[in-house]
């Protein structure tokens, strides 16, 4: 399992990277992603591969790869997914994983 580190490496965010933004293009369900990191929070955004697709989503995150926290699942299926990670600590890595949820079957697809 590969985690993301906000703002620094693919897999984890370091909150010390205050104000850092990151854009990258990828194929598939987690295409075109963007993150923004502040002192105690971060925003994670991604778009599904095809604009005709929609999904529910949430983000799992934490100080270690075991994660431990998660955002609320979106209320409505959408193509663009937007989540805010709260309660982060400056200088402490934050690992996260994006999760798409099929609105019909509730099957989950987790980011690599």
N, C-alpha and C positions, 0 to 999 in steps of 0.2 A: 504494500500500500504506500503510495507516494502522497505526502501532504504538501500543502502550499504554505510558504512563509511570507506573510504580507510585506510588500515593499522591498524585500531584499533578494530572496532566492525564489525559485519556483518551489512553492510549498509552505513557506512560513512568512509572517509579517513581523518585523521588529518595530515596535512602536517608537523606538528612537529615531526612526526615519520619518519624523513628523512632517506632514505636508507632502510626502512623496506620492506621486501617482505612477501607475503602471498600466500600460495597455499592451495587450498581446493578442495575436490572432491564432486560433487553433481550429482544428476541424472537429466536426461532430457536435454532440449535445452541449458542449461547454465552449463553443466558439466565441470569439470576440469578448474578452473579459477585461475588466478594469477594476482597480482598487485605489482607494484613497485612505491614507492613514493620518490620524490626528494624535494628540497626546494620550487620550484614553479611549479612543474608539477607532473603528475603521469601517469603510463602506466597501462591499464586494458586489460587483455587478457583472452579469454575463448574459449573453444572448444564445438562444438555441440555434442550432445549425441552419435550419430552414425557417424563414419567416412565417410559413404556413403552420408550423408546429407551436404548441403551447403546453405548458406544464405548471404544476404547483412546484414549490421549491422551499428549501431551508438551508441553512449553513450550520455545520457542526464546528465548534472551535474550542481551543483551550491552550494552556501553557505547555502541554506536552502532546505527543502524538496520540495519547489516549483520549484527547479532546475533553469532553465533560460538559460542555455548554452547547446550546443550540439556539438559533433564532426561531421565531414562530413560523409555522408553515404559512405560505401566502394563502389568502382567502379565495382568490380566483386564479384560474390558469392564465398564463401569459407567455409571450415570446421572450421578453426581456425580464431578467430576474434581478432584484435589488434588495440587499440586506445590510443592516447595520449591526456591527459587532460592538457590544458595550462592555464597560468595566475592564478595559485593557490597562496594563501597567506600562509606563514608560521604561524602555530598555529591556523589557521582558518579551521574548519571542511569543508569537501567537500562531499556533498551527490551525489550519482550517481545511474543511472539505465541503465542496458544494454538492447539493443533492437535488436532483430533479425527481418529481413524483408524478407518475402518469395519473391524470385526473379520473380516468375510467377504472383502471385496475388497481391503483395505489402502488404499483410496482415502482421501486426506487432505483435510480441510476446515480451512482456516486462518481464524482470527478476523480481522475487518476492522481 
